[in-house]
Amino acid sequence: MSLPALTAAVESTRHWFGKPSVTQLIKPTRQTFLEITKDYAIHPMGSIAAMIGTNSHKAFEDASPDGWMAEHRMTDDITSGCFDAYDPTTQTLWDWKFFRSGRIARCLGMTPKWRKRTVTRGKRKGEEVWEQIWEPNGVRKVMDIAIQLNYYRYMMENEGLPVKQIRVNMFLRSSIDAEAKKMGLTQAAYIVPINLISKRWIRLYFETKAKRLREALQNGVCPPPCKKSERWDSSKTYPNRRCADWCDVNEYCDFFQTHHCGNYHKEMPRE
């Protein structure tokens, strides 16, 4: 990668300014603690999508209709954050996300399942093989997004900006290829509604996460290992995939060093 591209990859990472951001508090506390306290390297190839997303956010900001608010930064006694766009006419909070096909499919409620089918042509005609299919009407996997945007809503309403609904415009990072079609995706963008969460609960959640991070930083003691759900410990073949593929500071994590010293995750595509 060229030097400008490498520099942009670094700029797409989160920095520490003495107060945690909403994005930092959504992460597992141990991961955020290590990112703040350790010098670590990032894989620039993994930041390409973030760079594309950042540039696209700027394009959307420039194209916002008159009266809309865009890229508005907020802060309170717990954290700080910046929402993407707000339509005051409909009192709608908008967010832009750039995802791979698998992530969008799960956000839409598509669920992967395995079934047997009989091969009808070729040398393997008549054989039974397993294939993965995606079925609709499942649980929408949007909890992390809902937590993030509902805290933006909490801060916005404290600033006098009422929010009646939350919408996420999700954009497919790749083309509508065969893989995307298998997952039920037929277009390059989708609007996904996000349910409103109790403001009392969302405040308590971020208050607790911020307190744990603050105490860890003050005492210089690494927080406990991430929970199983935070490590994405749901696959027997590729357990704890977030630890191996999505944590830039896993080299400093004793849990990762104890459980994941192999390289069997490296060929798994990121979603």
URDAWO-V267454 format. One record per residue. RES is the residue in one small letter. PHI is phi in radians with two decimals (NA if undefined). Layout:
res	phi
RES	PHI
RES	PHI
This chain:
res	phi
m	NA
s	-1.24
l	-1.05
p	-1.05
a	-1.17
l	-1.12
t	-1.11
a	-1.12
a	-1.10
v	-1.17
e	-1.16
s	-1.39
t	-1.49
r	-1.46
h	-2.01
w	-1.80
f	-2.09
g	1.63
k	-2.40
p	-1.20
s	-1.56
v	-1.01
t	-1.09
q	-1.18
l	-1.33
i	-1.22
k	-1.15
p	-1.00
t	-1.07
r	-1.10
q	-1.07
t	-1.11
f	-1.03
l	-1.20
e	-1.14
i	-1.37
t	-1.71
k	-2.06
d	-1.46
y	-2.46
a	-1.73
i	-1.92
h	-1.57
p	-1.05
m	-1.10
g	-1.32
s	-1.75
i	-1.07
a	-1.09
a	-1.13
m	-1.12
i	-1.08
g	-1.09
t	-1.08
n	-1.14
s	-1.17
h	-1.03
k	-1.11
a	-1.14
f	-1.16
e	-1.08
d	-1.17
a	-1.70
s	-1.13
p	-1.12
d	-1.03
g	1.69
w	-1.33
m	-1.85
a	-2.41
e	0.89
h	-1.64
r	-1.56
m	-2.28
t	-2.61
d	-2.51
d	-1.28
i	-1.82
t	-2.68
s	-2.46
g	-2.92
c	-2.40
f	-1.50
d	-1.33
a	-2.77
y	-2.47
d	-1.75
p	-1.20
t	-1.17
t	-1.71
q	0.95
t	-1.94
l	-1.56
w	-1.92
d	-2.41
w	-1.88
k	-2.26
f	-2.04
f	-2.19
r	-1.33
s	-1.05
g	-1.09
r	-1.19
i	-1.12
a	-1.02
r	-1.17
c	-1.15
l	-1.51
g	1.62
m	-1.36
t	-2.11
p	-1.35
k	-2.44
w	-1.91
r	-2.54
k	-1.57
r	-2.45
t	-1.72
v	-1.17
t	-1.84
r	-2.66
g	1.46
k	-1.11
r	-1.70
k	-0.98
g	1.65
e	-1.37
e	-1.69
v	-2.28
w	-1.59
e	-2.41
q	-1.60
i	-2.16
w	-2.01
e	-1.84
p	-1.40
n	1.20
g	-1.61
v	-1.28
r	-1.35
k	-1.54
v	-2.28
m	-1.06
d	-1.10
i	-1.18
a	-1.10
i	-1.12
q	-1.04
l	-1.27
n	-1.26
y	-1.31
y	-1.01
r	-1.03
y	-1.05
m	-1.21
m	-1.10
e	-1.18
n	-1.20
e	-1.66
g	1.51
l	-1.95
p	-1.18
v	-2.13
k	-1.63
q	-2.66
i	-2.17
r	-2.28
v	-2.02
n	-1.62
m	-1.73
f	-2.03
l	-1.29
r	-1.22
s	-1.88
s	-1.40
i	-1.42
d	-1.58
a	-1.07
e	-1.11
a	-1.12
k	-1.14
k	-1.08
m	-1.52
g	1.55
l	-1.59
t	-2.13
q	-2.48
a	-1.49
a	-2.60
y	-2.41
i	-1.82
v	-1.99
p	-1.31
i	-2.08
n	-1.24
l	-1.40
i	-1.95
s	-0.87
k	-1.15
r	-1.16
w	-1.20
i	-1.17
r	-1.13
l	-1.09
y	-1.07
f	-1.26
e	-1.08
t	-1.19
k	-1.08
a	-1.16
k	-1.12
r	-1.12
l	-1.19
r	-1.09
e	-1.14
a	-1.12
l	-1.20
q	-1.18
n	-1.56
g	1.17
v	-1.95
c	-1.12
p	-1.08
p	-1.05
p	-0.98
c	-1.08
k	-1.16
k	-1.01
s	-1.16
e	-1.29
r	-1.52
w	0.98
d	-1.52
s	-2.15
s	-2.01
k	-1.27
t	-1.36
y	-2.25
p	-1.24
n	0.91
r	-1.15
r	-1.10
c	-1.03
a	-1.40
d	-1.93
w	-2.19
c	-2.06
d	-1.33
v	-1.97
n	-1.11
e	-1.15
y	-1.71
c	-1.71
d	-1.16
f	-1.11
f	-1.11
q	-1.10
t	-1.39
h	-1.83
h	-2.40
c	-1.59
g	-1.47
n	-2.04
y	-1.28
h	-1.49
k	-1.05
e	-1.57
m	-1.33
p	-1.24
r	-1.36
e	-2.11
